Amino acid sequence: MSSTEERKYWLAWSQISGIGPILLQRLQQHFGNLETAWKASPGELRKVEGFGFQTLEKVVQQKTRLNPEQLLNKHQEINPHFWTPADPEYPQLLREIPSPPPLLYYRGEVDLQENSGQKPLVGIVGTRQPTEYGIKWTRQISTALAKNGFTVVSGMAEGIDTESHAAAMKAGGRTIAVVGTGVDVIYPHKNRDLYKQILTSGIVMSEYPAKTTPNRTHFPRRNRIIAGLSRAVLVIEAGIKSGALITATYANEFCRDVYALPGRIDDQPSQGCLKLISQGAGLINQELSELLTLLGAIPQIDIETPIVQSLPLPDLSPELQQVIDTLTIDTLSFDIIIQKTGMNAALVSSSLLHLELMGLVTQLPGMRYQKC
């Protein structure tokens, strides 16, 4: 089935109340595609995990009022630019999270290397009311990332978000703003000039359709997209109840690296960062070259190594064999291993741990791995 055919069913299913990203994933996995799921009988739908009688009743009632073909044509009049997981352009790293947005709207200049994972993305998040210290380090870090080939991802909110977007573009880099409104709604309005600049040096992205206005429930949900898109998430300044900690939590769940900028123990904007560091987040220090090395911005130096007689590998399960075959003496990031194997993050993580315990794989800083 073509992606054009399948995307109308992603759209149609997303219009049914009670069907969220997780149930959509289960439908797709159970039936193979969403067109088959759309045409399935109530009895067949009932076999999908999470489809209780109430959900099934909503689906049966609402499906009769929806025509996927007409819905897609009408939707594209107002929302001409969007991806679904059926589209090859859909961001690869978002496919790996448990709740990928079924519709991802965008405006701006698309870089398909970002979507495919070939160009690394790093999230920067933090308080809306930063100190001078936070602003200074946001600018320095975002500038360094941009100059080393990273795309900076943030949420276009006031404070740290705004500073990270602006610094990346000033350094000649690209940036992605993941917003909690429609991509045509500028919020906060004071960022209208920043918004226009992002459209020429990156993209504005949202899971909400055009004309969606700010809603406090949208912003925590969009944080999972920031974390999902990014190879790592950097928390610059955050209070103990900051939404930036939600993004960090998602990043941990998605097996992304989390780094935090330390601050004084009696500074309120540093409390969230200090908490993350106490829980194992990486420490951002003044030697930004160390951070860049961990993130993979600086290429590994090729060192001549003596040729040794390799021992035969023990018998491995298919999953372990697939992972070990992907690895070489060069280091590979966790994300790249997922892409090359086509396995989900949990299975790759488990396989790498088994291979480490067997002495076949070494883990390096920054969630990078190398065959022994």
Secondary structure, 3 states (H helix, E strand, C coil): CCHHHHHHHHHHHHCCCCCCHHHHHHHHHHHCCHHHHHCCCHHHHCCCCCCCHHHHHHHHHHHCCCCHHHHHHHHHHHCCCEECCCCCCCCHHHHCCCCCCCCEEEEECCCHHHHHCCCCEEEEECCCCCCHHHHHHHHHHHHHHHHCCCEEEECCCCCHHHHHHHHHHHCCCCEEEECCCCCCCCCCHHHHHHHHHHHHHEEEEECCCCCCCCCCCHHHHHHHHHHHHCCEEEECCCCCCCCHHHHHHHHHHCCCEEEECCCCCCCHHHHHHHHHHHCCCEECCCCHHHHHHHHCCCCCCCCCCCCCCCCCCCCCCHHHHHHHHHCCCCCEEHHHHHHHHCCCHHHHHHHHHHHHHCCCEEEECCCEEEEC
